[in-house]
Amino acid sequence: MARLRGRYPNLILVHLPTHASWLNQIAIFFSIVQRKVLTPNDFPHLAAVEQRLLDFETLYNDTAVPFHWRFTRADLADRLAALPDLPPPRATAPPPLPATATATLCAA
């Protein structure tokens, strides 16, 4: 930490959860960028990619609205309660490797 601060004095580390809904928001945004901006990948040069991304940013910031999640915990509980009771999966051993694969692994 001290080494990073020494090299980048304006660095601010923020510890974020790795399993939170904000990650879903980021994944959704990058999915939109991929579909609406980067596909098809027909850019003549890197500056064209940059310009298309900047143009999209302006458009998106002017027109985007927050995502409204309507699926609640109660909805999840109802869905889970409606699932049939299934027996737990049986533990199975992985299939044995073919003899040639075993010989290759042992030789390495």
C-alpha positions as CSV (number, residue, x, y, z in Angstrom):
1,M,0.0,0.0,0.0
2,A,2.8,2.4,0.9
3,R,4.6,1.5,-2.3
4,L,1.5,2.4,-4.4
5,R,1.0,5.7,-2.6
6,G,4.6,6.6,-3.1
7,R,4.4,6.0,-6.8
8,Y,0.8,7.5,-7.2
9,P,0.3,10.1,-4.5
10,N,-3.3,10.9,-5.6
11,L,-4.3,7.2,-5.5
12,I,-7.4,6.4,-3.4
13,L,-8.1,2.8,-2.8
14,V,-11.7,1.8,-2.5
15,H,-12.6,-1.7,-1.3
16,L,-15.8,-2.8,-3.0
17,P,-17.7,-6.0,-2.7
18,T,-17.1,-8.6,-5.4
19,H,-20.6,-10.0,-5.4
20,A,-22.9,-6.9,-5.3
21,S,-25.6,-5.7,-7.6
22,W,-23.4,-2.8,-8.8
23,L,-21.4,-5.4,-10.7
24,N,-24.6,-6.3,-12.6
25,Q,-25.0,-2.7,-13.6
26,I,-21.5,-2.6,-14.9
27,A,-22.0,-5.8,-16.9
28,I,-25.2,-4.5,-18.4
29,F,-23.5,-1.2,-19.4
30,F,-20.6,-3.0,-21.1
31,S,-23.0,-5.3,-22.8
32,I,-24.9,-2.3,-24.2
33,V,-21.6,-0.8,-25.4
34,Q,-20.6,-4.0,-27.0
35,R,-23.9,-4.4,-28.9
36,K,-24.5,-0.8,-29.8
37,V,-21.0,0.7,-30.3
38,L,-18.3,-2.0,-30.9
39,T,-20.2,-4.4,-33.2
40,P,-19.5,-4.6,-36.0
41,N,-15.8,-4.1,-35.5
42,D,-15.2,-2.1,-38.7
43,F,-13.0,0.7,-37.4
44,P,-10.3,1.9,-39.8
45,H,-8.0,3.1,-36.9
46,L,-8.0,3.5,-33.1
47,A,-9.0,7.1,-33.2
48,A,-12.3,6.0,-34.8
49,V,-13.0,3.6,-31.9
50,E,-12.3,6.5,-29.5
51,Q,-14.6,8.9,-31.3
52,R,-17.4,6.3,-31.5
53,L,-17.1,5.6,-27.8
54,L,-17.1,9.3,-26.9
55,D,-20.2,9.9,-29.2
56,F,-22.0,7.1,-27.5
57,E,-21.1,8.4,-24.1
58,T,-22.7,11.7,-24.9
59,L,-25.8,10.1,-26.3
60,Y,-26.1,7.6,-23.4
61,N,-25.7,10.3,-20.8
62,D,-28.4,12.4,-22.4
63,T,-30.9,9.6,-22.8
64,A,-30.2,7.0,-20.2
65,V,-32.5,6.4,-17.3
66,P,-31.9,4.3,-14.2
67,F,-32.7,0.6,-14.3
68,H,-35.8,-0.1,-12.2
69,W,-35.6,-3.6,-10.6
70,R,-39.0,-5.0,-10.0
71,F,-38.0,-8.4,-8.8
72,T,-38.1,-8.4,-5.0
73,R,-37.0,-10.8,-2.3
74,A,-40.7,-11.9,-2.0
75,D,-40.7,-12.7,-5.7
76,L,-37.6,-14.8,-5.3
77,A,-39.1,-16.6,-2.3
78,D,-42.2,-17.4,-4.3
79,R,-40.2,-18.7,-7.2
80,L,-38.0,-20.9,-4.9
81,A,-41.1,-22.2,-3.1
82,A,-42.7,-23.2,-6.5
83,L,-39.7,-25.3,-7.5
84,P,-40.2,-29.0,-7.1
85,D,-38.3,-30.8,-4.4
86,L,-35.5,-32.6,-6.1
87,P,-33.2,-35.2,-4.5
88,P,-29.7,-33.9,-3.9
89,P,-27.3,-34.7,-6.7
90,R,-25.3,-37.9,-6.3
91,A,-21.6,-37.4,-5.9
92,T,-19.9,-39.1,-8.8
93,A,-16.2,-39.6,-9.4
94,P,-14.8,-38.1,-12.6
95,P,-14.2,-40.6,-15.4
96,P,-10.7,-42.0,-15.5
97,L,-8.2,-40.5,-17.9
98,P,-7.4,-42.5,-21.0
99,A,-4.1,-44.4,-20.7
100,T,-2.4,-42.0,-23.2
101,A,-3.3,-39.0,-21.1
102,T,-2.0,-40.6,-18.0
103,A,1.3,-41.4,-19.6
104,T,1.6,-37.9,-20.9
105,L,0.9,-36.4,-17.5
106,C,3.4,-38.7,-15.8
107,A,6.1,-37.9,-18.4
108,A,5.8,-34.1,-17.7
